[in-house]
Amino acid sequence: MRTRKPSTPALRAERDLHKIAASVLRLAKAMGIRETEVQVDENIDALTRFANNAIHQHVAEHGLVVSIRTVVDGRTARVTTNRMDEDSLRVAIESAASLSMQQPKDPRLLPMLGKQKYRAARRFDPGTAALSPDDRARAVKCACQLAEEQGQVAAGIYASGQNQCVFANSRGLSAAHRQTHATFSITLQQGSAASWAKGNAGDYRRFNPSALAKTASEKAARAQNPVELEPGRYTVILEPAAVLDLVGFLFYDFAATSVADKRSCFSERVGKLLLGTNIDIRDDVYHPDQLGMPFDGEGVPKQRVQLVQQGVVKNLVYSRQSAKQAKTRPTGHGFAPPNEYGEAPMNLVIGGGDEPIEKMIRSTARGLLVTRFWYIREVDPYEKVMTGMTRDGLFLVENGKIARAARNFRFNQSVLEMLRNVECLGPACRAAGEESFEMVVPPMKVGAFQFSEVTKF
């Protein structure tokens, strides 16, 4: 008997999520609750995991969750449920209202927003939504075959998914968004040496698993017999993942709440030249290489914000509450209330240049090529001094060429100082790492990067 190949699950029709939201608002109104906010999220995620040159796991999940926030007498609270029948929704609303009454009055609590206009952010790719376990397995098989041919061992993941969100409240606000995503990550080990590569995009065609595997394979082969170097300051060529790993830790420093609370490295520094004049940073959810909704957790439309221009910290991002305190307009970066963090830019874009990594290497008399960092922790929040280690490919560059592999280093480095010492920039691209969320960043050549000690691996 011929068996039928299972189809990839699909998201519900958007109108079905709107119906759930409308039911919540109708039930809340009948219960006498004047202000209610509801967010309905549907997620489909699938993962193919491999190790020792073989697939060992296929997993998938399909979830639907409703988050309900009520405001009662100047107090607010939120309840989440994954049960969609009216009785369960009614219980969730009652729980949110009961929890609201148990909170202290918040004099800064703002009324919910009315209707808003949103710019479309098209992030849904049907091909990515239709990726099947077989599709992912074929890509993994090619990567594992390459590893076997090179005498290496491959491990990693190939994940894909799709999600949609409907946001509405009792004041007439209504918003919706759907998107897809795919991620391929591979680590290749040869003896005691290893290297890594990763791609992430809304459209799976934007990266090539075989090319990523080849890059990691070549680096793993080159990483044999590393030389141990003395700690100190080196010129470094940071691949995009390494840039992301460090610069990603700045994201909350651009939050107006963080600056006002003096928890930001930009406190009392907005408007000042703080970074190199070749550094431009903006938050831009509409950039073609970004993912994300065109509205924030409060329902405010997201704005493009120029955060740093020619090294000067020009602007911050604002939630509705922090904007009111600063007597300015919200930028659409607020987190869903109630929360203690306020807001943050989640779609960072760092302006690039025209120097590819190969040209950076040719122009370097002596330095280090860094694949990525890991185990990063903050040492000094005001100067943004971070510590961590290099990983998965550190190479000594001499006389414009990669000379050999180097033993990994621990670093102690101010991100602000690093961004003052950028000598050249490559083309910006969507980068994926393990220490920060995905963003659009260029590779960088940086002078006087501080390495404090050699690691044991």
Phi, psi and omega in degrees: 000133179281128179270151182265128180291129181296143180275156177287132181300152180240153175294153175294164172296142182303326181298332179295322178289323176297324179296320178296315179299316180297323178297317179299313181295322178295315180295319180295319179297319179295335179272001177084016178270118189280328181236116179223141178233140182223138174232127179247121181241130174241130182228134172238118182229137179227148186218132171247120183248139180223153178200155181052038176065027179208147175288134178234359181201132165240125176226154178207150176216150180225114185232151176226123186228140176243129176246127186237128175241133177241153173239124180227114175055048176074015179235149182219151177203164184228142177228144180238142178216155173246019176253128190256354180290157187298323180297317180291322178295321179297318178297319180296318178297315178300320179295318179297317179295318179296317178295324178301315182294339179274351180274154172291153177297139180251106182295342181266358182295128182262152175295153179295154181290152169270197182302143179230160173252134183239142173276137182292139173234095186283114186230008186256122178245116183301324180297319178292321178298330184270000180304130183253168173304323178296319179299313180293321181297322180297318179294319179295320180302317179298318180295319181290325176297319177300315180300314180297319179299328183265005181069034182242168179241127184254144173212151179163200181219155166228113184241150174212159181185177179209150179209158175217156183221138170238132184233130182207159175214176185285356177262010174099359178290139177210128180215155180210152179203146172219150180204164175241166178203154177213145180219133172234126179227134181221138171241129179244130182244137176225108187064232178268359182261150179212156170215176195209152172207152184210143174229147179211136179196165174284336178241120185299341180284349183284350172224161185240107180305321180295320179293321177296318178297320180296318178300313180296322180296314180297320179292321179297320178294321181286340186277006180291149174050061182292146176272145177267122182255160177285140173299161180151196180265130182231151163289131180237146171250110185264120173292162185307322180296324179291322176297312179302316183306322182268310185294333178301336180287353178277348195303317183284344178291340178275001180280132179300324178297316179296319179294315180296326179276001181059037174255003184254148174288353177260004177301128181064018180236359179296133182093357182254153175285109187242332182242179178296150182292350176267010183254121173234130180228133175223163170253126188210095179290343183269357176301138185298341179265006182261164169237163177132162182278153178277012177219158183264189183291352176257355183091006180281133177300136180285139178249150166288133181229123174278106185276315179230131178230118181050045175086352181263129175286107189266319188217161173242174173253150189228138164278178178295319183290314180292329176294319179297318179295325181270359181058048176221188183260145176294149184258357180087034181235018182283147173277160180297125178283156357279142176206161183261355188264333177090279188198168175189149174279125184246008180228058184291139175230119177257126181297142182253188179227203185240020181257102177294163182303322181300322179288324176300318179297315182297331183269007185253120178287316177205128181186194182228136173263123186248123177285307179196171176245166175205169179053048185273134178224152181275132179257313181227105185293330184286321176264001179055048174278125181243152172235152181176195183224154171284160182198149168064035175130090174239126188229137177281129176252127178223133177052042174079013180221155172285114186276311181188174177286155178235149174296147183293151180245153160268142178241154167227104192216132172285128177294325178296314178297318178304316182282354170271341186253019180285118183273327176200160185233143174263181179297136180285145180211165174288122183244150177231135177228200179242347185257348182211168178284162183294144176204175181260114185219157174261161164292154183226143167256121189235136178270152170056045176280132190268114172255129189262331180196159177276141179272177183265012179222000000 
